[in-house]
Amino acid sequence: MSGLSGLAAWVPNVDPPIGDNFWGVNRSADPTRLAGLRYNAASQTIEEGLTSALAYGNREGADFDLIVMDFVSMAVL
């Protein structure tokens, strides 16, 4: 892999497959620490989704300092 990698490359939609090679790191060894957390809040309001996702991340040991969202979702929030 060469060049720049976007957010979707760093935190893919699904756990990395066995033998994954992202910048020389096999992220399938520990997907949570090496490839991020995924939380589907599609059936929740933005407030419920954020609260639930933050709670899930905290249970996994995450320490949040940034939330990235589009302008429309931010306006709804």
N, C-alpha and C positions, 0 to 999 in steps of 0.2 A: 504494500500500500504506500502510495506516495502522495505528496501534496497535502492540502488541508482536509480535515475531516470535520463534518458538521455534528451537531448534537445527536442526530439519529445514528451516527456511526459510534459515538461514545456510549449512548444509552439506547440500544436497539429495542424494537417492539417486542421481541421474544428473547428468552435466555439464549446465550450463544451456544452453538452446537459443540459437541465433544471435538477436541482438536482445533478449536478456534484459534486464529492467529491475528491479533489486532496489535499492530506495532510491536510484534515479537512477544506478546503476552497471550497465554492461553486463558481466556476469561472464563471458560467452562469449569475451571478448577474451583472458583468461588464467584458465581455470577452476581450475587448481591453486592459484594465489595468491589468487583472488577468491571461490572457492566451495568450497575445501577439497579434501581427498583422500578417496577412497573405497577401501576394501579389504574384500573378501569373505573372511572367515576361517571360513565356515560348516562347512567340511570339516576344520577343524583343532581341536586342543584349545585351551583358553583360553590356555595358556602359549605354544603354537606361534603362535597367531593374534596375540597381543600382540607377540611377538618379531618376527614377519614384518611386521606393520603398522608397528612402530617403525622397522624397517630400511628399509621402503619410504618412510616419511616422511623419514627421514634422507637417503636418496638424493635426495629432492625438495627438500631444504634446510630441512625442518621442525626446530624446536627445541622439543621437548615439555616441558611442565611440569605437565601434568594429563592423567589418563585418566579418562573417565567410563564407569561400568558399573553394571548393576543389582546388587542385593544378592545374588541367587542366583548370578550369575556370580562375584561377589567371594568368596562362600563356597566355591565350587568351586575357585577359584584358591588 
